[in-house]
Amino acid sequence: MNKKQKQAENILQHGFKLQRIYPDSKRFGPVELCKKLHRLEAKAHRMAEQMCSYEVDTEAYEKTFDKIEDSANTILGKGPVVFINRDPRGYALKIRTEDAKDIDIYKDWGGYGIICPEF
């Protein structure tokens, strides 16, 4: 299996994990689900970098983050609430440690569940 095939398989398996955690998300295919969430992850991460660099004002920053959080939680449906990590050094879309401890999902060193890991 080459690198690209391995990446595609990891994305597919992660999509299935998300669908087990968030049954409402099954209205999307596992890969489509990951792509939708990855777009939100990239946007949130970009905004965190801009905020850290003082490129946007705080009010615009917070409104955008609220919209991204709402979108992620709408896409996923019922299940652990997704929040945005505003530190640009890590993943943006996460599940709180207490909600992630008993579920099969990638986690960071702090035990937060990672919605869109890099493969």
LUMGUKE-933507 format. One line per 10 residues: number of its first residue (from 1); their letters; for each residue x, y, z of N, C-alpha, C. Coordinates in Angstrom, 1 decimal, decimal comma. Example, Ala and Ser with C-alpha at 12.3 -4.5 7.8 and 13.67 -1.06 7.14 Angstrom:
BEGIN
1) as) 13,2:-5,7:7,8:12,3:-4,5:7,8:13,2:-3,3:7,8 | 12,8:-2,2:7,1:13,7:-1,1:7,1:12,9:0,0:7,9
***
This chain:
BEGIN
1) mnkkqkqaen) 0,9:-1,2:0,0:0,0:0,0:0,0:0,9:1,2:0,0 | 0,7:2,1:-1,0:1,5:3,3:-1,0:1,0:4,4:-0,1 | 1,7:5,5:0,0:1,3:6,6:1,0:0,0:7,1:0,7 | -0,4:7,4:-0,5:-1,7:7,9:-0,9:-2,8:7,0:-0,5 | -2,6:5,7:-0,8:-3,7:4,7:-0,5:-3,8:4,6:1,1 | -2,7:4,7:1,8:-2,8:4,6:3,2:-3,5:5,8:3,8 | -3,3:7,0:3,2:-4,0:8,2:3,7:-5,5:8,1:3,4 | -5,8:7,6:2,2:-7,2:7,4:1,9:-7,9:6,4:2,9 | -7,2:5,4:3,2:-7,8:4,4:4,1:-7,9:5,0:5,5 | -6,9:5,7:6,0:-7,0:6,4:7,3:-8,2:7,4:7,4
11) ilqhgfklqr) -8,4:8,1:6,3:-9,5:9,1:6,3:-10,9:8,3:6,3 | -11,0:7,2:5,5:-12,2:6,4:5,5:-12,5:5,9:6,9 | -11,4:5,3:7,6:-11,6:4,7:8,9:-12,0:5,8:10,0 | -11,4:6,9:9,8:-11,7:8,0:10,8:-13,1:8,5:10,6 | -13,6:8,5:9,3:-15,0:8,9:9,0:-15,9:7,9:9,7 | -15,6:6,6:9,6:-16,4:5,6:10,3:-16,5:5,8:11,8 | -15,3:6,1:12,4:-15,2:6,4:13,8:-16,1:7,5:14,2 | -16,1:8,6:13,4:-16,9:9,8:13,7:-18,4:9,4:13,6 | -18,7:8,6:12,6:-20,1:8,2:12,4:-20,6:7,3:13,6 | -19,7:6,5:14,2:-20,1:5,8:15,4:-20,4:6,7:16,6
21) iypdskrfgp) -19,6:7,7:16,7:-19,7:8,7:17,8:-20,9:9,6:17,6 | -21,1:10,0:16,3:-22,2:10,9:15,9:-23,1:10,2:14,9 | -24,1:9,5:15,4:-24,9:8,7:14,4:-25,7:9,6:13,4 | -26,0:10,8:13,8:-26,7:11,7:12,8:-25,8:12,1:11,6 | -24,5:11,9:11,7:-23,6:12,3:10,6:-23,6:11,3:9,5 | -24,3:10,2:9,7:-24,4:9,1:8,7:-25,1:9,6:7,4 | -25,7:10,8:7,5:-26,4:11,3:6,3:-25,3:11,6:5,2 | -24,1:11,7:5,6:-23,0:11,9:4,7:-22,2:10,6:4,7 | -21,5:10,4:3,6:-20,5:9,3:3,5:-19,4:9,6:4,4 | -18,6:8,6:4,9:-17,5:8,8:5,8:-16,4:9,8:5,2
31) velckklhrl) -16,1:9,7:3,9:-15,1:10,5:3,3:-15,7:12,0:3,2 | -16,9:12,1:2,7:-17,5:13,4:2,5:-17,6:14,1:3,9 | -17,9:13,3:4,9:-18,0:13,9:6,3:-16,6:14,5:6,7 | -15,6:13,7:6,5:-14,2:14,2:6,8:-13,8:15,4:6,0 | -14,2:15,5:4,7:-13,9:16,6:3,9:-14,6:17,9:4,4 | -15,9:17,7:4,7:-16,6:18,9:5,2:-16,0:19,4:6,5 | -15,7:18,5:7,4:-15,1:18,9:8,7:-13,6:19,5:8,5 | -12,9:18,9:7,5:-11,6:19,4:7,2:-11,6:20,9:6,8 | -12,6:21,2:5,9:-12,7:22,6:5,5:-12,9:23,6:6,7 | -13,7:23,1:7,6:-14,0:23,9:8,8:-12,7:24,0:9,7
41) eakahrmaeq) -12,0:22,9:9,8:-10,8:22,9:10,6:-9,8:23,9:10,0 | -9,6:23,8:8,7:-8,6:24,7:8,0:-9,0:26,2:8,2 | -10,3:26,5:8,1:-10,8:27,9:8,3:-10,5:28,3:9,8 | -10,8:27,5:10,7:-10,7:27,8:12,1:-9,2:28,0:12,5 | -8,4:27,1:11,9:-6,9:27,2:12,2:-6,3:28,5:11,6 | -6,8:28,8:10,4:-6,3:30,1:9,7:-6,7:31,3:10,6 | -8,0:31,3:11,1:-8,4:32,4:11,9:-7,6:32,5:13,2 | -7,3:31,3:13,8:-6,5:31,4:15,0:-5,1:32,0:14,8 | -4,5:31,6:13,6:-3,2:32,2:13,3:-3,3:33,7:13,0 | -4,4:34,1:12,4:-4,6:35,6:12,1:-4,8:36,3:13,4
51) mcsyevdtea) -5,6:35,7:14,3:-5,8:36,4:15,6:-4,5:36,5:16,4 | -3,7:35,5:16,4:-2,5:35,5:17,1:-1,5:36,6:16,5 | -1,7:36,8:15,2:-0,8:37,8:14,5:-1,5:39,2:14,5 | -2,6:39,3:15,2:-3,4:40,6:15,2:-3,8:41,1:13,8 | -4,1:40,2:13,0:-4,6:40,5:11,6:-6,1:40,7:11,5 | -6,9:40,3:12,5:-8,3:40,5:12,6:-8,7:41,1:13,9 | -9,8:41,7:14,0:-10,2:42,2:15,3:-11,0:41,1:16,1 | -11,0:41,2:17,4:-11,5:40,2:18,2:-13,0:39,9:18,0 | -13,8:40,9:17,7:-15,2:40,7:17,4:-15,4:39,9:16,2 | -14,7:40,2:15,1:-14,8:39,4:13,9:-14,4:38,0:14,1
61) yektfdkied) -13,3:37,8:14,9:-12,7:36,5:15,2:-13,8:35,7:15,9 | -14,4:36,2:17,0:-15,4:35,5:17,7:-16,6:35,1:16,9 | -17,1:36,0:16,1:-18,3:35,7:15,3:-17,9:34,5:14,3 | -16,8:34,6:13,7:-16,4:33,5:12,8:-16,3:32,2:13,5 | -15,6:32,2:14,7:-15,5:31,0:15,5:-16,9:30,4:15,9 | -17,8:31,3:16,2:-19,1:30,8:16,6:-19,8:30,1:15,4 | -19,7:30,7:14,2:-20,2:30,1:13,0:-19,6:28,8:12,7 | -18,3:28,7:12,8:-17,6:27,4:12,6:-18,0:26,3:13,6 | -18,1:26,7:14,8:-18,5:25,7:15,9:-20,0:25,2:15,6 | -20,9:26,2:15,2:-22,2:25,8:14,9:-22,3:24,9:13,7
71) santilgkgp) -21,5:25,2:12,7:-21,5:24,4:11,5:-21,0:23,0:11,8 | -19,9:22,8:12,5:-19,3:21,5:12,9:-20,4:20,7:13,7 | -21,0:21,3:14,7:-22,0:20,6:15,5:-23,2:20,3:14,7 | -23,6:21,1:13,7:-24,7:20,8:12,9:-24,4:19,6:12,0 | -23,2:19,6:11,4:-22,8:18,5:10,5:-22,8:17,2:11,3 | -22,2:17,2:12,5:-22,1:16,0:13,3:-23,4:15,5:14,0 | -24,2:16,5:14,4:-25,4:16,1:15,1:-25,2:15,8:16,5 | -26,1:14,9:17,1:-26,1:14,6:18,5:-24,8:13,8:18,8 | -24,3:14,2:20,0:-23,0:13,6:20,5:-22,2:14,6:21,2 | -21,0:14,3:21,5:-20,1:15,3:22,2:-20,0:16,6:21,5
81) vvfinrdprg) -20,1:17,7:22,2:-20,0:19,0:21,6:-18,6:19,3:21,1 | -18,5:19,8:19,9:-17,2:20,2:19,3:-17,0:21,7:19,7 | -15,7:22,0:20,1:-15,4:23,4:20,3:-14,1:23,7:19,5 | -13,8:25,0:19,5:-12,6:25,4:18,7:-11,5:25,7:19,7 | -10,3:25,1:19,5:-9,1:25,4:20,2:-8,5:26,7:19,5 | -8,5:27,7:20,3:-8,0:29,0:19,7:-6,5:29,2:19,6 | -5,8:28,2:20,1:-4,3:28,2:20,0:-3,9:27,7:18,6 | -3,2:28,5:17,8:-2,9:28,1:16,5:-1,8:27,0:16,4 | -1,3:26,6:17,5:-0,2:25,5:17,5:-0,8:24,1:17,5 | -2,1:24,0:17,6:-2,6:22,6:17,6:-3,8:22,5:16,6
91) yalkirteda) -4,5:21,4:16,7:-5,7:21,2:15,9:-6,8:22,2:16,4 | -7,7:22,6:15,6:-8,7:23,6:15,9:-10,0:22,9:16,4 | -10,5:21,9:15,8:-11,8:21,3:16,2:-11,5:20,2:17,1 | -12,1:20,3:18,3:-11,8:19,3:19,4:-13,0:18,9:20,2 | -12,9:17,8:20,9:-13,9:17,4:21,8:-13,3:17,5:23,2 | -14,0:18,0:24,2:-13,4:18,1:25,5:-12,9:16,8:26,1 | -11,9:16,8:26,9:-11,3:15,7:27,5:-12,3:14,7:28,2 | -13,1:15,3:29,0:-14,1:14,5:29,7:-15,1:13,8:28,8 | -15,3:14,3:27,6:-16,2:13,7:26,7:-15,5:12,7:25,8 | -14,2:12,9:25,6:-13,4:12,1:24,7:-12,8:10,9:25,3
101) kdidiykdwg) -12,7:10,8:26,7:-11,9:9,8:27,3:-12,4:8,3:27,0 | -13,7:8,1:26,8:-14,2:6,8:26,6:-14,6:6,5:25,2 | -14,2:7,3:24,2:-14,5:7,0:22,8:-13,2:6,8:22,0 | -13,4:6,0:20,9:-12,3:5,7:20,0:-12,1:6,8:19,0 | -11,2:7,7:19,3:-10,9:8,8:18,4:-9,5:9,2:18,7 | -8,8:9,8:17,7:-7,5:10,4:18,0:-7,6:11,4:19,1 | -6,5:11,4:19,9:-6,5:12,4:21,0:-5,1:13,1:21,0 | -5,1:14,3:21,6:-3,8:15,0:21,7:-3,3:14,7:23,1 | -2,2:15,3:23,5:-1,5:15,0:24,8:-2,4:15,4:25,9 | -3,3:16,3:25,8:-4,2:16,7:26,8:-5,4:15,9:27,0
111) gygiicpef) -5,6:14,9:26,1:-6,7:14,0:26,1:-7,9:14,5:25,3 | -7,7:15,7:24,7:-8,8:16,2:23,8:-9,0:15,3:22,6 | -10,2:15,1:22,2:-10,5:14,4:21,0:-10,3:15,3:19,8 | -9,6:14,7:18,8:-9,3:15,5:17,6:-10,3:15,1:16,5 | -11,0:16,1:16,0:-12,0:15,9:14,9:-11,4:15,7:13,6 | -10,3:16,4:13,3:-9,7:16,4:11,9:-8,2:16,2:12,0 | -7,8:15,0:12,4:-6,3:14,7:12,4:-5,7:14,7:11,0 | -4,4:15,0:11,0:-3,7:14,9:9,7:-3,2:13,5:9,5 | -3,4:13,0:8,3:-2,9:11,6:8,0:-1,8:11,7:6,9
***
